[in-house]
Amino acid sequence: MPDYTVKDQMQSDWTFAPERTTHAITVSKQEVIGMGVQALQTIGSDAICKVCIYNGGSCCQGCHHLADGIGCQQRNTSCTAWLCGFLKLLLHETGLLQEWNHFWDQVPGQGFREDSTPETFFVEKHLHLPDIRKLSDALAADLDELARSHIAIGFIITLQNKMDKQIDQLDECENNPKKKNKINRKIKLLCSPFHRFQKELQQYNGK
């Protein structure tokens, strides 16, 4: 995976006014991809990805940009922005999912495993996620234990898909409290085996 960095001047602008949303800044596609990769690394996504990949759930499986033994040959904005159900859960439970989504809403040209994103474009909001690796490690440990205790083929992938579906539906029913509460109960039920994750989440929330 290429080691992308953000331009020094851009970092200076964002350090000076990190919450600014009314002043558009020109960025390149590669810089935005680099921001996404860095954010995923910061939250510790690799710990969760390793469990899914080990259990046959690589999100890159079948992609023509993937070279055996080498990895991704052409990372794009679409794949960088995409989150699986477990990563959505991680950001949802920490209140960071909206920030992630708002950032990528600014990026044009996303498609399925492809993009037509211009080489340069404007954004009004930067992406900065905190280090929550303890939560990622805890969730990964819970998932690994579940995978070992359930002999059904594809159990982890099925769970990931269910989580993905519920969180997406939650985002779509903001103005329907009754339906929102119902979906939150389903998410809570799906999370019931995640004992380590729940413990770390309580500490993260200061409870």
C-alpha positions as CSV (number, residue, x, y, z in Angstrom):
1,M,0.0,0.0,0.0
2,P,1.6,3.4,-1.0
3,D,2.6,5.7,1.8
4,Y,0.7,8.9,1.0
5,T,1.2,12.1,2.8
6,V,-0.7,15.4,2.9
7,K,1.0,18.6,1.6
8,D,2.7,20.7,4.3
9,Q,0.7,23.8,3.4
10,M,-2.6,21.9,3.6
11,Q,-1.7,20.5,7.0
12,S,-0.9,24.0,8.2
13,D,-4.3,25.3,7.0
14,W,-6.2,22.5,8.8
15,T,-4.1,22.9,12.0
16,F,-5.0,26.6,12.1
17,A,-8.8,26.0,11.5
18,P,-9.7,22.3,11.9
19,E,-13.4,22.9,12.1
20,R,-13.6,25.3,9.1
21,T,-16.4,24.2,6.7
22,T,-17.0,27.4,4.7
23,H,-13.7,27.7,3.0
24,A,-13.0,25.2,0.2
25,I,-9.5,23.8,-0.2
26,T,-8.1,22.3,-3.4
27,V,-6.9,18.7,-2.8
28,S,-5.7,15.9,-5.1
29,K,-7.3,12.5,-5.4
30,Q,-4.1,10.9,-4.1
31,E,-4.1,13.2,-1.1
32,V,-7.7,12.3,-0.2
33,I,-6.9,8.6,-0.6
34,G,-3.9,9.1,1.7
35,M,-6.1,10.8,4.3
36,G,-8.5,7.8,4.2
37,V,-5.7,5.2,4.5
38,Q,-4.1,7.1,7.4
39,A,-7.4,7.4,9.2
40,L,-8.1,3.7,8.9
41,Q,-4.6,2.9,10.2
42,T,-5.2,5.3,13.1
43,I,-8.4,3.6,14.2
44,G,-6.7,0.2,14.0
45,S,-8.8,-1.3,11.1
46,D,-6.0,-3.8,10.3
47,A,-6.8,-5.8,13.4
48,I,-10.4,-6.4,12.3
49,C,-9.4,-6.9,8.7
50,K,-7.0,-9.7,9.6
51,V,-9.8,-11.7,11.3
52,C,-12.1,-11.3,8.3
53,I,-9.4,-12.2,5.8
54,Y,-8.4,-15.2,7.8
55,N,-12.1,-16.4,7.7
56,G,-12.4,-15.8,3.9
57,G,-14.0,-12.4,4.0
58,S,-11.6,-10.2,2.2
59,C,-13.4,-7.2,0.7
60,C,-10.9,-7.2,-2.2
61,Q,-11.6,-10.8,-3.2
62,G,-12.2,-10.9,-6.9
63,C,-11.0,-7.4,-7.7
64,H,-9.0,-7.1,-10.9
65,H,-6.8,-4.5,-9.2
66,L,-5.6,-7.1,-6.6
67,A,-2.3,-8.9,-7.5
68,D,-1.6,-12.2,-5.7
69,G,1.2,-11.8,-3.2
70,I,1.5,-8.1,-3.9
71,G,-1.7,-6.4,-3.0
72,C,-3.7,-3.5,-4.4
73,Q,-2.3,-2.1,-7.6
74,Q,-4.7,0.8,-8.0
75,R,-6.3,2.0,-4.8
76,N,-9.2,4.4,-5.6
77,T,-11.5,6.7,-3.7
78,S,-14.4,4.3,-3.7
79,C,-12.6,1.4,-2.0
80,T,-10.9,3.8,0.5
81,A,-14.3,5.2,1.5
82,W,-16.0,1.8,1.8
83,L,-16.5,0.3,5.3
84,C,-17.5,-3.2,6.2
85,G,-20.2,-3.8,8.8
86,F,-17.6,-4.2,11.6
87,L,-15.8,-1.0,10.8
88,K,-19.1,0.8,10.6
89,L,-20.0,-0.6,14.0
90,L,-16.7,0.7,15.4
91,L,-17.3,4.2,14.1
92,H,-21.0,4.2,14.9
93,E,-20.4,3.2,18.5
94,T,-17.8,5.9,19.0
95,G,-19.8,8.6,17.3
96,L,-17.3,8.9,14.4
97,L,-19.3,7.4,11.5
98,Q,-21.0,10.6,10.6
99,E,-17.6,12.4,10.4
100,W,-16.3,9.7,8.1
101,N,-19.4,9.8,5.8
102,H,-19.5,13.6,5.7
103,F,-15.9,13.7,4.5
104,W,-16.4,11.1,1.7
105,D,-19.6,12.8,0.6
106,Q,-17.4,15.6,-0.7
107,V,-15.4,13.3,-2.9
108,P,-17.0,12.9,-6.4
109,G,-16.8,10.1,-8.8
110,Q,-17.0,7.0,-6.5
111,G,-18.1,3.8,-8.0
112,F,-17.9,0.0,-7.4
113,R,-14.1,-0.7,-7.1
114,E,-13.5,2.1,-9.5
115,D,-13.6,5.9,-9.5
116,S,-13.9,8.7,-11.9
117,T,-12.7,11.2,-9.3
118,P,-10.9,14.2,-10.8
119,E,-7.2,14.6,-10.1
120,T,-8.0,17.7,-8.1
121,F,-11.2,19.0,-6.6
122,F,-12.4,21.1,-3.6
123,V,-13.3,20.0,-0.1
124,E,-14.6,22.0,2.8
125,K,-14.0,19.5,5.6
126,H,-10.9,17.5,6.5
127,L,-10.7,14.0,7.9
128,H,-9.3,13.3,11.4
129,L,-10.1,10.3,13.5
130,P,-8.7,9.5,16.9
131,D,-6.6,6.5,17.9
132,I,-9.1,3.9,19.0
133,R,-6.9,0.9,18.4
134,K,-7.8,-0.5,21.9
135,L,-11.4,-0.8,20.7
136,S,-10.4,-2.3,17.4
137,D,-8.2,-4.9,19.1
138,A,-11.0,-5.8,21.5
139,L,-13.5,-6.2,18.7
140,A,-11.0,-8.2,16.7
141,A,-10.4,-10.5,19.7
142,D,-14.2,-11.0,20.1
143,L,-14.6,-11.8,16.4
144,D,-11.7,-14.3,16.5
145,E,-13.2,-16.1,19.4
146,L,-16.6,-16.2,17.7
147,A,-15.0,-17.6,14.5
148,R,-13.3,-20.4,16.5
149,S,-16.4,-21.3,18.5
150,H,-18.8,-21.4,15.5
151,I,-18.0,-24.1,13.0
152,A,-20.5,-22.9,10.4
153,I,-18.7,-21.8,7.3
154,G,-19.0,-18.1,6.7
155,F,-20.4,-17.2,10.2
156,I,-18.2,-14.1,10.6
157,I,-19.0,-12.9,7.1
158,T,-22.8,-13.4,7.7
159,L,-22.5,-11.5,10.9
160,Q,-20.6,-8.7,9.2
161,N,-23.3,-8.4,6.5
162,K,-26.1,-8.3,9.1
163,M,-24.3,-5.5,10.9
164,D,-23.7,-3.6,7.7
165,K,-27.4,-3.8,6.8
166,Q,-28.7,-2.6,10.2
167,I,-26.3,0.3,10.4
168,D,-27.2,1.4,6.9
169,Q,-30.9,1.2,7.7
170,L,-30.3,3.2,10.9
171,D,-28.8,6.1,8.8
172,E,-31.9,6.0,6.6
173,C,-34.6,6.4,9.3
174,E,-33.3,9.5,11.1
175,N,-36.9,11.0,11.1
176,N,-38.6,7.8,12.3
177,P,-37.8,7.3,16.0
178,K,-39.9,4.1,16.3
179,K,-38.0,2.4,13.5
180,K,-34.7,3.8,14.7
181,N,-35.2,2.3,18.2
182,K,-36.1,-1.1,16.6
183,I,-32.9,-1.1,14.6
184,N,-30.8,0.0,17.6
185,R,-32.2,-3.0,19.5
186,K,-31.2,-5.3,16.6
187,I,-27.7,-3.8,16.6
188,K,-27.4,-4.3,20.4
189,L,-28.5,-7.9,20.0
190,L,-25.9,-8.5,17.3
191,C,-23.3,-6.9,19.6
192,S,-24.1,-9.1,22.6
193,P,-21.2,-11.5,22.0
194,F,-18.7,-8.7,21.9
195,H,-17.8,-8.7,25.6
196,R,-14.2,-7.2,25.2
197,F,-15.4,-4.6,22.9
198,Q,-18.3,-3.5,25.2
199,K,-15.9,-3.3,28.1
200,E,-13.4,-1.1,26.2
201,L,-16.3,1.0,24.8
202,Q,-17.5,1.8,28.4
203,Q,-14.0,3.0,29.3
204,Y,-13.8,5.0,26.1
205,N,-17.1,6.7,26.9
206,G,-15.9,7.3,30.5
207,K,-18.5,5.1,32.1
